[in-house]
Structures are given as structure tokens and as C-alpha cells.
């Protein structure tokens, strides 16, 4: 399932030698794995390292690891820590997405 996740990094753990962020979006926590981003980041010299207290938005897909933990495989990452209106913007994105989804449902059901 593709989607986006936005929330606070509450911890950073090591998984298979890589740092993985644990993000809390207000409804629960999930691991954010950046393995898909690592090659791209390394190629252009971006050394993103998650740290506790960051507020991040990631696009990607959900999965489960071997311990049945929710893992979000990130395809795109944005650090919104310095954005003062990040929560308001998040709510606007949710409202817009819900509105578009409802419009699609109405078109498909007509």
C-alpha cells in the first residue's frame, strides 16, 4: 500500500547496520526504513541521518518486518522540523486528499 506518513521521530535504532527512525504520527508508531533512498542520497552526497525530535514526512509503502512491526519503506523524505506551520499543512493535505478520494468514489459509483 502506497501512502505518506508524517510525524515526530521518537527514537532511532540500528537495523541491519543502518539507522532506522521510529516515527509517531499520533495514531501509533512505525519504523521508517530509508533503504530505497540510501543509494540516491549517497550518489549525490546527501547524508541524511534521522535524529530524535525531527518532524519528518515520508512517501513510500507500508510493509511488515520479520517481527511483525509496521515498517514504512521511504521513497521520498522531507525534514519539516523547521517549518512552523507543519501541523496545519498536514491537516490541509489530509483534507485535500480525503476530498479528492471522495470525488473519485462519486465518479466511479455514478
N, C-alpha and C positions, 0 to 999 in steps of 0.2 A: 504494500500500500504506500503510495507516494503522499507526501504531505510536508507540513512545516511545523516546527516546534520552536517556541521562544520562551526563555526563562532564565533563571539565575543558576550559575554554576555553584553547586553546593559542595562539591568535592572533586578531586582529580585522582584517578587510580591508574595503576600500571596494568596493562593487559597485553600479553604477548610482546613485551618490551616497548610498547607505545603508551603514551599518556592518553587516557580517555576521560572526558568530562562527564560528570553526573549532573544533569540539569533538572531543576524543579520548575515546572510550568504552572504550578498552582493546583494541578489535578493529580499529581503524582511525580515520580522521578523516572528518568530513563538515562541510559548510557548513550553518549554521543561519540560515535566512532568516526574518525576522520581519515580512515584508510584510503577512501576514494580521492580525497583531497591531497593526501601526502605527496604523491608523485608530481602533481601540478604545482603545489606550493614549493617543493624542493627545486623544481625546474626553473622557477622564476625568482627563487631566493626569498620566499616568504616563510618565516619561521614562526608560524602561529603556535603558541603554547597556551592551552587553556589554564586559567587560574581561578581559584575560589573567589567569588564575588563578582565575576564578569556577568554581564547580561548579554546573552547571545541569541541569534536567530539562525536556525539551520533549515535548509531544504534537503530532502532526501527521502529515504524509505525506511519503514519500520521492519524489524526482524526480532528474533529471539536468539540469545546466545545458548551455550551448552547447559547453563544453569537456569534456563527459562527467564532470564532477566530481559526486560524490554531494551532493545538496542536500536538507536536511530543512526542509520548509515548516512552520513552527511555528504551531499553533493555540492552544497554551497553554504558558506558561513559568513555571517555578518556580526561584528562586535558592536553592540549598541550601548555599551556601558556609559559612554559619554553623552548619549542622546537623552536630554531631559524629558522629552515627551514620548519616550518609548512605550509606556503603557497605553497612553491614549492612541498612539499609532497602531499598536497591536489590536486594540479593540475595534478601530476603524477597519483594519484588514479583515478581522473576523466577521464584522457586519457586512462588508462588501462581498466576501466570499459566500456567506450564507445567502445573500440576496441573489447573487449570480446562480448559485446552486438551485435555489427555489425557482428562478426563471427557467432554468433548463428543465426542471421537473414539470413545470406547467406546459412547456412546449412539447415535451415528449408524451405527456398524458392527454394532450388535446386531440 
